[in-house]
Amino acid sequence: METAFFNGNFIPKNEVKISPDDRGFLFADGIYEVIRWYTGFFYDMEGHMSRLKRSLKEMRISWPESDSFPSVAAGLIERNDLKDKPSLVYLQVTRGTAVRTHAFPVQPVPATVYASARSLSINPGMADRGVRVSVTEDPRWNRCDIKSVSLLPNILSLQQAVESGFSECVFVRNGFITECSHSNIFLAGGNVLYTHPESGYILSGITRKNVIRLAREAGIDVRETPFPANRLNDITEAFITGTSFEITPVTAFDDFIVNRGRPGPLTELLRTKFREELDRMIA
């Protein structure tokens, strides 16, 4: 039976009961975090903890036990027999249950805390072949830096992309590439790697942060600067990053084919560096 963590306890997942007055249900008034388990360790738990606490602070949600997340995540891996399986742990924290009104509860209520784990391997075929992405205007709010559960614009944009035969949707705001519906994006022009700087327009991805580090260690010129959408024809390769799929090449933006539809050399180098680092951690 699958085990979840709910409000301080590990219980069977099918016994989790959330009030219809929970502000996460009513207003999407909550944040979430997702971390990958690599059959022996969590990747960059420190980075995930830092982002989790930042999201809580920006949303003004109080969860005094936030430092317990590493032990909660480890407990879910153990209780669900996932120690030897690549997995994801999902955490969601909402402002809690209160009478429905837009303002925060006058008397603070306990946060609703839910976490679960499931087995999920990296898709090697997708990572080797690359993916096609669509490009659209960014319909989201100006606080994309908060890992909020309010993801309706992301979902609708991705669904439209999927129905048109694409794997991801790339957002454009004020004429510049920002990020994707559920990933960060890097674009290469020659030997220069571009990615949008941290701001209210993008989520500070954990994989993004580590890819920037690995690229600079490898001597690659990384520039955290907005890249114009009207210059996509100038790029020589591109890739997306995320906890669920690590580093995945982009082979086409709508009808524009990148690098003859194949992963580029910088992408392959960084994929190798990323896997080598993981192998050292596993060893």
JOWOZI-V752276 format. One record per residue. N is the residue number from 1. RES is the residue in three letters. SS is DSSP state (a for helix, b for strand, c for the rest). PSI is psi in whole degrees, 0 to 359 (NA if undefined). D_LAST is the distance of its C-alpha to the last C-alpha in Angstrom with 1 decimal. Layout:
n=N res=RES ss=SS psi=PSI d_last=D_LAST
n=N res=RES ss=SS psi=PSI d_last=D_LAST
This chain:
n=1 res=MET ss=c psi=135 d_last=31.0
n=2 res=GLU ss=c psi=135 d_last=29.1
n=3 res=THR ss=b psi=138 d_last=28.6
n=4 res=ALA ss=b psi=168 d_last=29.2
n=5 res=PHE ss=b psi=128 d_last=29.6
n=6 res=PHE ss=b psi=116 d_last=33.1
n=7 res=ASN ss=c psi=49 d_last=34.9
n=8 res=GLY ss=c psi=356 d_last=33.0
n=9 res=ASN ss=b psi=148 d_last=32.5
n=10 res=PHE ss=b psi=121 d_last=30.2
n=11 res=ILE ss=b psi=162 d_last=32.7
n=12 res=PRO ss=b psi=136 d_last=33.1
n=13 res=LYS ss=a psi=324 d_last=32.8
n=14 res=ASN ss=a psi=357 d_last=36.3
n=15 res=GLU ss=a psi=358 d_last=37.8
n=16 res=VAL ss=c psi=128 d_last=36.9
n=17 res=LYS ss=c psi=122 d_last=40.3
n=18 res=ILE ss=c psi=133 d_last=40.8
n=19 res=SER ss=c psi=143 d_last=44.3
n=20 res=PRO ss=c psi=347 d_last=46.2
n=21 res=ASP ss=c psi=7 d_last=47.0
n=22 res=ASP ss=b psi=134 d_last=43.4
n=23 res=ARG ss=a psi=340 d_last=43.4
n=24 res=GLY ss=a psi=320 d_last=40.2
n=25 res=PHE ss=a psi=318 d_last=42.3
n=26 res=LEU ss=a psi=321 d_last=45.5
n=27 res=PHE ss=a psi=2 d_last=44.3
n=28 res=ALA ss=c psi=39 d_last=40.6
n=29 res=ASP ss=c psi=75 d_last=40.6
n=30 res=GLY ss=b psi=173 d_last=36.9
n=31 res=ILE ss=b psi=167 d_last=33.5
n=32 res=TYR ss=b psi=167 d_last=30.1
n=33 res=GLU ss=b psi=146 d_last=26.4
n=34 res=VAL ss=b psi=129 d_last=23.7
n=35 res=ILE ss=b psi=145 d_last=19.9
n=36 res=ARG ss=b psi=138 d_last=17.1
n=37 res=TRP ss=b psi=125 d_last=14.7
n=38 res=TYR ss=c psi=62 d_last=11.4
n=39 res=THR ss=c psi=52 d_last=11.0
n=40 res=GLY ss=c psi=341 d_last=9.4
n=41 res=PHE ss=c psi=157 d_last=10.7
n=42 res=PHE ss=b psi=135 d_last=13.8
n=43 res=TYR ss=c psi=118 d_last=13.9
n=44 res=ASP ss=c psi=57 d_last=16.0
n=45 res=MET ss=a psi=323 d_last=17.8
n=46 res=GLU ss=a psi=317 d_last=19.8
n=47 res=GLY ss=a psi=319 d_last=21.2
n=48 res=HIS ss=a psi=321 d_last=22.2
n=49 res=MET ss=a psi=318 d_last=23.8
n=50 res=SER ss=a psi=316 d_last=25.7
n=51 res=ARG ss=a psi=321 d_last=27.0
n=52 res=LEU ss=a psi=311 d_last=27.9
n=53 res=LYS ss=a psi=325 d_last=30.0
n=54 res=ARG ss=a psi=316 d_last=31.6
n=55 res=SER ss=a psi=316 d_last=32.7
n=56 res=LEU ss=a psi=316 d_last=34.1
n=57 res=LYS ss=a psi=315 d_last=35.9
n=58 res=GLU ss=a psi=328 d_last=37.4
n=59 res=MET ss=a psi=353 d_last=38.6
n=60 res=ARG ss=c psi=42 d_last=39.8
n=61 res=ILE ss=c psi=129 d_last=38.2
n=62 res=SER ss=c psi=117 d_last=37.7
n=63 res=TRP ss=c psi=88 d_last=34.8
n=64 res=PRO ss=c psi=336 d_last=34.6
n=65 res=GLU ss=c psi=24 d_last=31.6
n=66 res=SER ss=a psi=331 d_last=29.4
n=67 res=ASP ss=a psi=350 d_last=26.9
n=68 res=SER ss=a psi=353 d_last=26.2
n=69 res=PHE ss=a psi=316 d_last=24.5
n=70 res=PRO ss=a psi=318 d_last=20.8
n=71 res=SER ss=a psi=326 d_last=21.9
n=72 res=VAL ss=a psi=314 d_last=24.0
n=73 res=ALA ss=a psi=315 d_last=21.2
n=74 res=ALA ss=a psi=321 d_last=19.0
n=75 res=GLY ss=a psi=322 d_last=22.1
n=76 res=LEU ss=a psi=320 d_last=22.8
n=77 res=ILE ss=a psi=314 d_last=19.4
n=78 res=GLU ss=a psi=312 d_last=20.0
n=79 res=ARG ss=a psi=337 d_last=23.7
n=80 res=ASN ss=c psi=13 d_last=23.4
n=81 res=ASP ss=c psi=51 d_last=20.9
n=82 res=LEU ss=c psi=11 d_last=18.3
n=83 res=LYS ss=c psi=325 d_last=15.1
n=84 res=ASP ss=c psi=19 d_last=14.0
n=85 res=LYS ss=c psi=131 d_last=15.8
n=86 res=PRO ss=c psi=129 d_last=15.4
n=87 res=SER ss=b psi=169 d_last=18.1
n=88 res=LEU ss=b psi=140 d_last=20.3
n=89 res=VAL ss=b psi=128 d_last=22.0
n=90 res=TYR ss=b psi=132 d_last=25.5
n=91 res=LEU ss=b psi=136 d_last=27.5
n=92 res=GLN ss=b psi=133 d_last=31.2
n=93 res=VAL ss=b psi=122 d_last=33.6
n=94 res=THR ss=b psi=170 d_last=37.3
n=95 res=ARG ss=c psi=345 d_last=40.2
n=96 res=GLY ss=c psi=190 d_last=41.4
n=97 res=THR ss=b psi=128 d_last=44.5
n=98 res=ALA ss=c psi=164 d_last=47.9
n=99 res=VAL ss=c psi=138 d_last=51.3
n=100 res=ARG ss=c psi=114 d_last=51.0
n=101 res=THR ss=c psi=148 d_last=52.0
n=102 res=HIS ss=c psi=322 d_last=50.4
n=103 res=ALA ss=c psi=156 d_last=50.3
n=104 res=PHE ss=c psi=152 d_last=47.6
n=105 res=PRO ss=c psi=135 d_last=48.7
n=106 res=VAL ss=c psi=315 d_last=51.3
n=107 res=GLN ss=c psi=118 d_last=49.8
n=108 res=PRO ss=c psi=142 d_last=46.0
n=109 res=VAL ss=c psi=157 d_last=44.3
n=110 res=PRO ss=c psi=142 d_last=40.9
n=111 res=ALA ss=c psi=151 d_last=38.2
n=112 res=THR ss=b psi=122 d_last=37.2
n=113 res=VAL ss=b psi=123 d_last=33.4
n=114 res=TYR ss=b psi=138 d_last=31.7
n=115 res=ALA ss=b psi=148 d_last=28.1
n=116 res=SER ss=b psi=168 d_last=26.6
n=117 res=ALA ss=b psi=147 d_last=23.5
n=118 res=ARG ss=b psi=152 d_last=23.3
n=119 res=SER ss=b psi=132 d_last=21.0
n=120 res=LEU ss=c psi=113 d_last=20.8
n=121 res=SER ss=c psi=158 d_last=18.8
n=122 res=ILE ss=c psi=137 d_last=19.1
n=123 res=ASN ss=c psi=101 d_last=22.1
n=124 res=PRO ss=a psi=328 d_last=21.1
n=125 res=GLY ss=a psi=315 d_last=24.8
n=126 res=MET ss=a psi=319 d_last=25.8
n=127 res=ALA ss=a psi=327 d_last=23.1
n=128 res=ASP ss=a psi=319 d_last=24.1
n=129 res=ARG ss=a psi=327 d_last=27.8
n=130 res=GLY ss=c psi=175 d_last=28.2
n=131 res=VAL ss=b psi=155 d_last=30.7
n=132 res=ARG ss=b psi=140 d_last=34.3
n=133 res=VAL ss=b psi=152 d_last=35.3
n=134 res=SER ss=b psi=161 d_last=38.7
n=135 res=VAL ss=b psi=130 d_last=40.1
n=136 res=THR ss=b psi=160 d_last=42.3
n=137 res=GLU ss=b psi=140 d_last=43.7
n=138 res=ASP ss=c psi=114 d_last=41.7
n=139 res=PRO ss=c psi=8 d_last=43.5
n=140 res=ARG ss=c psi=174 d_last=41.5
n=141 res=TRP ss=c psi=183 d_last=42.4
n=142 res=ASN ss=c psi=18 d_last=41.7
n=143 res=ARG ss=c psi=50 d_last=38.9
n=144 res=CYS ss=c psi=350 d_last=36.1
n=145 res=ASP ss=c psi=342 d_last=33.9
n=146 res=ILE ss=c psi=130 d_last=34.1
n=147 res=LYS ss=c psi=69 d_last=31.7
n=148 res=SER ss=b psi=152 d_last=34.8
n=149 res=VAL ss=c psi=358 d_last=35.3
n=150 res=SER ss=c psi=87 d_last=38.4
n=151 res=LEU ss=c psi=19 d_last=37.2
n=152 res=LEU ss=a psi=314 d_last=40.4
n=153 res=PRO ss=a psi=324 d_last=40.9
n=154 res=ASN ss=a psi=315 d_last=37.3
n=155 res=ILE ss=a psi=313 d_last=37.8
n=156 res=LEU ss=a psi=321 d_last=41.2
n=157 res=SER ss=a psi=316 d_last=40.1
n=158 res=LEU ss=a psi=319 d_last=37.1
n=159 res=GLN ss=a psi=318 d_last=39.3
n=160 res=GLN ss=a psi=321 d_last=41.9
n=161 res=ALA ss=a psi=314 d_last=39.3
n=162 res=VAL ss=a psi=318 d_last=37.9
n=163 res=GLU ss=a psi=341 d_last=41.5
n=164 res=SER ss=c psi=7 d_last=42.1
n=165 res=GLY ss=c psi=15 d_last=39.2
n=166 res=PHE ss=c psi=160 d_last=36.6
n=167 res=SER ss=c psi=342 d_last=33.1
n=168 res=GLU ss=b psi=164 d_last=33.3
n=169 res=CYS ss=b psi=126 d_last=36.0
n=170 res=VAL ss=b psi=131 d_last=36.1
n=171 res=PHE ss=b psi=145 d_last=38.3
n=172 res=VAL ss=b psi=129 d_last=40.9
n=173 res=ARG ss=b psi=128 d_last=42.6
n=174 res=ASN ss=c psi=33 d_last=45.4
n=175 res=GLY ss=c psi=2 d_last=44.7
n=176 res=PHE ss=b psi=146 d_last=41.1
n=177 res=ILE ss=b psi=130 d_last=37.8
n=178 res=THR ss=b psi=284 d_last=36.1
n=179 res=GLU ss=b psi=198 d_last=33.2
n=180 res=CYS ss=b psi=180 d_last=33.0
n=181 res=SER ss=c psi=328 d_last=33.8
n=182 res=HIS ss=c psi=37 d_last=30.2
n=183 res=SER ss=c psi=164 d_last=28.2
n=184 res=ASN ss=b psi=162 d_last=28.4
n=185 res=ILE ss=b psi=143 d_last=29.6
n=186 res=PHE ss=b psi=142 d_last=29.2
n=187 res=LEU ss=b psi=139 d_last=31.9
n=188 res=ALA ss=b psi=135 d_last=32.0
n=189 res=GLY ss=b psi=106 d_last=35.2
n=190 res=GLY ss=c psi=233 d_last=34.7
n=191 res=ASN ss=c psi=18 d_last=31.8
n=192 res=VAL ss=b psi=133 d_last=32.3
n=193 res=LEU ss=b psi=126 d_last=30.2
n=194 res=TYR ss=b psi=142 d_last=32.1
n=195 res=THR ss=b psi=148 d_last=31.3
n=196 res=HIS ss=c psi=138 d_last=33.6
n=197 res=PRO ss=c psi=157 d_last=33.4
n=198 res=GLU ss=c psi=134 d_last=32.7
n=199 res=SER ss=c psi=187 d_last=36.0
n=200 res=GLY ss=c psi=354 d_last=37.7
n=201 res=TYR ss=c psi=348 d_last=37.4
n=202 res=ILE ss=c psi=159 d_last=33.7
n=203 res=LEU ss=c psi=137 d_last=30.8
n=204 res=SER ss=c psi=91 d_last=28.2
n=205 res=GLY ss=c psi=141 d_last=25.3
n=206 res=ILE ss=a psi=316 d_last=21.8
n=207 res=THR ss=a psi=320 d_last=20.4
n=208 res=ARG ss=a psi=310 d_last=23.5
n=209 res=LYS ss=a psi=316 d_last=22.8
n=210 res=ASN ss=a psi=328 d_last=19.3
n=211 res=VAL ss=a psi=320 d_last=20.6
n=212 res=ILE ss=a psi=316 d_last=23.4
n=213 res=ARG ss=a psi=312 d_last=21.1
n=214 res=LEU ss=a psi=321 d_last=19.1
n=215 res=ALA ss=a psi=315 d_last=22.4
n=216 res=ARG ss=a psi=324 d_last=24.0
n=217 res=GLU ss=a psi=331 d_last=21.2
n=218 res=ALA ss=c psi=3 d_last=21.9
n=219 res=GLY ss=c psi=14 d_last=25.6
n=220 res=ILE ss=c psi=137 d_last=26.8
n=221 res=ASP ss=b psi=103 d_last=29.9
n=222 res=VAL ss=b psi=127 d_last=29.2
n=223 res=ARG ss=b psi=113 d_last=32.4
n=224 res=GLU ss=b psi=85 d_last=32.5
n=225 res=THR ss=c psi=146 d_last=36.0
n=226 res=PRO ss=c psi=135 d_last=37.8
n=227 res=PHE ss=b psi=128 d_last=38.2
n=228 res=PRO ss=b psi=133 d_last=41.6
n=229 res=ALA ss=a psi=332 d_last=41.7
n=230 res=ASN ss=a psi=3 d_last=44.6
n=231 res=ARG ss=a psi=17 d_last=42.4
n=232 res=LEU ss=a psi=330 d_last=40.0
n=233 res=ASN ss=a psi=345 d_last=41.7
n=234 res=ASP ss=a psi=347 d_last=40.5
n=235 res=ILE ss=c psi=152 d_last=36.7
n=236 res=THR ss=c psi=340 d_last=34.8
n=237 res=GLU ss=b psi=168 d_last=31.8
n=238 res=ALA ss=b psi=158 d_last=30.3
n=239 res=PHE ss=b psi=158 d_last=27.4
n=240 res=ILE ss=b psi=155 d_last=26.8
n=241 res=THR ss=b psi=149 d_last=23.8
n=242 res=GLY ss=b psi=160 d_last=23.0
n=243 res=THR ss=c psi=325 d_last=20.6
n=244 res=SER ss=c psi=332 d_last=21.7
n=245 res=PHE ss=c psi=16 d_last=21.3
n=246 res=GLU ss=b psi=248 d_last=19.2
n=247 res=ILE ss=b psi=118 d_last=21.2
n=248 res=THR ss=b psi=125 d_last=24.1
n=249 res=PRO ss=b psi=147 d_last=26.8
n=250 res=VAL ss=b psi=124 d_last=30.4
n=251 res=THR ss=b psi=348 d_last=32.8
n=252 res=ALA ss=b psi=141 d_last=36.1
n=253 res=PHE ss=b psi=106 d_last=37.9
n=254 res=ASP ss=c psi=241 d_last=40.8
n=255 res=ASP ss=c psi=355 d_last=42.6
n=256 res=PHE ss=b psi=117 d_last=41.1
n=257 res=ILE ss=b psi=130 d_last=38.6
n=258 res=VAL ss=c psi=130 d_last=35.8
n=259 res=ASN ss=a psi=45 d_last=34.8
n=260 res=ARG ss=a psi=27 d_last=36.7
n=261 res=GLY ss=a psi=21 d_last=34.6
n=262 res=ARG ss=c psi=154 d_last=31.3
n=263 res=PRO ss=c psi=142 d_last=28.1
n=264 res=GLY ss=c psi=170 d_last=28.6
n=265 res=PRO ss=a psi=322 d_last=26.8
n=266 res=LEU ss=a psi=319 d_last=25.7
n=267 res=THR ss=a psi=313 d_last=24.3
n=268 res=GLU ss=a psi=322 d_last=22.4
n=269 res=LEU ss=a psi=314 d_last=21.1
n=270 res=LEU ss=a psi=326 d_last=19.8
n=271 res=ARG ss=a psi=319 d_last=18.3
n=272 res=THR ss=a psi=314 d_last=16.3
n=273 res=LYS ss=a psi=319 d_last=15.4
n=274 res=PHE ss=a psi=313 d_last=14.4
n=275 res=ARG ss=a psi=323 d_last=12.2
n=276 res=GLU ss=a psi=319 d_last=10.5
n=277 res=GLU ss=a psi=318 d_last=10.0
n=278 res=LEU ss=a psi=318 d_last=8.6
n=279 res=ASP ss=a psi=322 d_last=6.1
n=280 res=ARG ss=a psi=322 d_last=5.1
n=281 res=MET ss=a psi=320 d_last=5.4
n=282 res=ILE ss=a psi=320 d_last=3.8
n=283 res=ALA ss=c psi=NA d_last=0.0
